[in-house]
Amino acid sequence: MNTNRKCVLCAAYGQEPVHYEHAHACFPCRDRFRHHLNGIAEQWLLLDPTPGGTASEKVTGSREAPIGARVDVLDQLLPVGPYTDAPIRDLYRDQVGETPAAAVLDAIAKEWLEVRRERGLREHRPVPTVVNLCAWLTDRLDWACERLPDSIGDNATEIRALCGRLHALNGNTRSRDPEPLPATPCKKCGHIALVRVDTQVVCTNCSQYSGAWVDAIADAVTRMTDQQAA
C-alpha cells in the first residue's frame, strides 16, 4: 500500500512522484489519465484499415492471401470475444500485432468491477466497446485512484501506451470531431448511437462499422477463430 503520500501515477507519466492532494494520485496525473482515455475513444473512431492509410503500415504476410486491409488497424478494431485477447496472426504465426483496444480496456474494467463488487457496489459489466469502456473507466477513475493504489499505476501505463499506438496508426493527426447522426438507428443493435467520421460511420454502442472494409474485419475474426480452434 502507498504509505508516503506520494502519487502512484507520476511514474507512469515519467514524472518524479509528488505528494498527492487526495489518495492516492495527484490531480495532474488524474487529468493525464482522463486525457488518454478520451484520446483512445477519439482516435479509435478515426482508425481506417484501408491499405495506404499511412506511410508505414503492416500488411498480411507474403505466404498467405492478403485480406485487403491494414492488419495493425484490424487488430485494434476487433471486438471483445473469446479469442480477441491476442492480435491477429497468420497461419505461420509470424504476423504479430498488438492486443485489440477493446480487449485492453475490458481487462482493466473487469479488474475494477471485481473489486467494486467485493466492496458491495452493485453494477453490471459495461458493454465492451471502446467508447463505452472509456466512458465507464473515466466515471470511476477517482474511485480507482483511491481504492486501487497497487494496480492503478500499471493501468495508467497500459492506457498511455494504447493511446500512443492509436495516435501512431492515425499518423498522429489531430482528432476530428465525430458528427452524430441522431435520426438514424444502427442496423445491428437498433440504438440511435451512430456517428460519422469523414466517410466512415460507426455505432458507439455496438462498434458496428459501415464501409467497404467491414467484410475484411469479419474475415479476420473468422480466420483468427479458425486458427485458435486448429
Solvent accessible surface area in square Angstrom, and as a share of the most:
residue,aa,sasa,rsa
1,M,159,0.71
2,N,29,0.15
3,T,125,0.73
4,N,92,0.47
5,R,133,0.48
6,K,67,0.28
7,C,6,0.03
8,V,35,0.20
9,L,0,0.00
10,C,3,0.02
11,A,77,0.60
12,A,16,0.13
13,Y,12,0.05
14,G,67,0.64
15,Q,84,0.37
16,E,142,0.64
17,P,52,0.33
18,V,73,0.42
19,H,121,0.54
20,Y,16,0.06
21,E,101,0.45
22,H,94,0.42
23,A,26,0.20
24,H,23,0.10
25,A,0,0.00
26,C,3,0.02
27,F,102,0.43
28,P,66,0.42
29,C,0,0.00
30,R,5,0.02
31,D,84,0.43
32,R,77,0.28
33,F,0,0.00
34,R,74,0.27
35,H,123,0.55
36,H,31,0.14
37,L,0,0.00
38,N,83,0.42
39,G,8,0.08
40,I,0,0.00
41,A,16,0.12
42,E,54,0.24
43,Q,0,0.00
44,W,6,0.02
45,L,13,0.07
46,L,14,0.07
47,L,1,0.00
48,D,45,0.23
49,P,0,0.00
50,T,60,0.35
51,P,71,0.45
52,G,63,0.60
53,G,43,0.42
54,T,31,0.18
55,A,118,0.92
56,S,98,0.63
57,E,50,0.23
58,K,88,0.37
59,V,89,0.51
60,T,17,0.10
61,G,19,0.18
62,S,120,0.77
63,R,140,0.51
64,E,29,0.13
65,A,73,0.56
66,P,107,0.67
67,I,25,0.13
68,G,51,0.49
69,A,6,0.04
70,R,4,0.02
71,V,1,0.01
72,D,21,0.11
73,V,0,0.00
74,L,0,0.00
75,D,1,0.00
76,Q,2,0.01
77,L,9,0.05
78,L,1,0.01
79,P,69,0.43
80,V,39,0.23
81,G,33,0.31
82,P,121,0.76
83,Y,72,0.28
84,T,6,0.04
85,D,108,0.56
86,A,27,0.21
87,P,12,0.08
88,I,11,0.06
89,R,72,0.26
90,D,4,0.02
91,L,120,0.60
92,Y,113,0.43
93,R,123,0.45
94,D,81,0.42
95,Q,20,0.09
96,V,82,0.47
97,G,15,0.14
98,E,82,0.37
99,T,41,0.24
100,P,0,0.00
101,A,0,0.00
102,A,4,0.03
103,A,14,0.11
104,V,16,0.09
105,L,0,0.00
106,D,4,0.02
107,A,59,0.45
108,I,4,0.02
109,A,0,0.00
110,K,101,0.43
111,E,58,0.26
112,W,0,0.00
113,L,7,0.03
114,E,106,0.48
115,V,25,0.14
116,R,29,0.11
117,R,124,0.45
118,E,124,0.56
119,R,130,0.47
120,G,56,0.54
121,L,71,0.35
122,R,233,0.85
123,E,35,0.16
124,H,159,0.71
125,R,101,0.37
126,P,16,0.10
127,V,78,0.45
128,P,42,0.27
129,T,13,0.07
130,V,1,0.00
131,V,33,0.19
132,N,41,0.21
133,L,0,0.00
134,C,5,0.03
135,A,54,0.42
136,W,21,0.07
137,L,0,0.00
138,T,46,0.27
139,D,114,0.59
140,R,49,0.18
141,L,0,0.00
142,D,68,0.35
143,W,43,0.15
144,A,0,0.00
145,C,0,0.00
146,E,65,0.29
147,R,114,0.42
148,L,16,0.08
149,P,12,0.07
150,D,105,0.54
151,S,28,0.18
152,I,0,0.00
153,G,17,0.16
154,D,98,0.51
155,N,4,0.02
156,A,0,0.00
157,T,72,0.42
158,E,77,0.34
159,I,0,0.00
160,R,107,0.39
161,A,48,0.37
162,L,0,0.00
163,C,7,0.04
164,G,41,0.39
165,R,61,0.22
166,L,0,0.00
167,H,56,0.25
168,A,60,0.47
169,L,23,0.12
170,N,19,0.10
171,G,43,0.42
172,N,113,0.58
173,T,60,0.35
174,R,214,0.78
175,S,45,0.29
176,R,110,0.40
177,D,131,0.68
178,P,39,0.24
179,E,88,0.40
180,P,89,0.56
181,L,28,0.14
182,P,103,0.65
183,A,92,0.71
184,T,65,0.38
185,P,69,0.43
186,C,7,0.04
187,K,210,0.89
188,K,134,0.57
189,C,45,0.27
190,G,48,0.46
191,H,98,0.44
192,I,111,0.56
193,A,24,0.19
194,L,22,0.11
195,V,18,0.11
196,R,90,0.33
197,V,6,0.04
198,D,83,0.43
199,T,122,0.71
200,Q,26,0.12
201,V,27,0.15
202,V,2,0.01
203,C,0,0.00
204,T,30,0.17
205,N,33,0.17
206,C,29,0.17
207,S,22,0.14
208,Q,63,0.28
209,Y,14,0.05
210,S,54,0.35
211,G,41,0.40
212,A,108,0.83
213,W,18,0.06
214,V,41,0.23
215,D,113,0.58
216,A,13,0.10
217,I,22,0.11
218,A,56,0.44
219,D,63,0.33
220,A,1,0.01
221,V,44,0.25
222,T,77,0.45
223,R,56,0.21
224,M,6,0.03
225,T,50,0.29
226,D,87,0.45
227,Q,13,0.06
228,Q,82,0.36
229,A,83,0.64
230,A,121,0.94
